[in-house]
Amino acid sequence: MTQIKNQNGQGVASEQIEAALRQHWAASAAGNQNIEHEIYDEHAICDYPQSGERIHGKRNLQNLRSHHPGHPTDFSIRRLLGSGNLWITEYTITYQGRSFYTISIMEFENDKVMHETQYFAEPFDPPGWRAQWVEQMGTSRRA
C-alpha cells in the first residue's frame, strides 16, 4: 500500500488516520457538519453506486448532507479497518425510523479523503431454509 504523505512529505501514521475517522464519524452522528467534513479534500468525490450518483467537491457533499430531511437518530460503528490510503467503515445508521447497514470506503491522498464510496442496505429477516447452517449474531437484524 501507498504510504500517506502530509503536505511536508512526511508519512502519516495509521493511528492518525484512524483518529481522524473516529472524529469524522462522531461529528457525523452529532450533526456537526463542519468537523464532519474536515477530513475531505476540497476536490473530493463521493459515489453512491446504488442510486448512480456522484458528488463532486467537499462543498457539494457538505451541502447535500446538511439538507438531508432527517437527522440520524442512531449511528453506530460496527468495524473500522484499514491502513495506508484505504480505509473501510462498517456502521449502522437510522433515519426517520428506518435502519440501514452502511459501508464507507475512503481513499486518502495527502491525509485527506479524495474518494469515498458509500453503500446502504436495509436489514432483512433470514429465510428459514438456511437455519440449520447459521447462527443468529448477537446484534439485532433490524439494527
Number of C-alpha atoms within 10 A of each C-alpha: 7 10 18 22 18 13 9 7 9 11 14 16 14 17 10 11 22 16 10 18 20 16 16 21 20 17 17 19 18 16 15 14 16 12 16 21 20 16 20 25 19 17 16 22 20 24 18 15 12 10 9 7 10 14 18 15 17 21 16 16 18 16 11 11 16 14 9 10 9 12 17 19 14 16 19 15 16 12 10 15 12 15 16 19 22 20 20 19 20 17 19 22 21 19 15 11 11 14 21 19 20 17 20 19 19 21 20 23 19 18 23 22 26 21 21 21 16 17 16 18 12 15 15 8 7 11 7 7 7 9 10 7 6 8 8 9 7 6 7 8 14 14 17
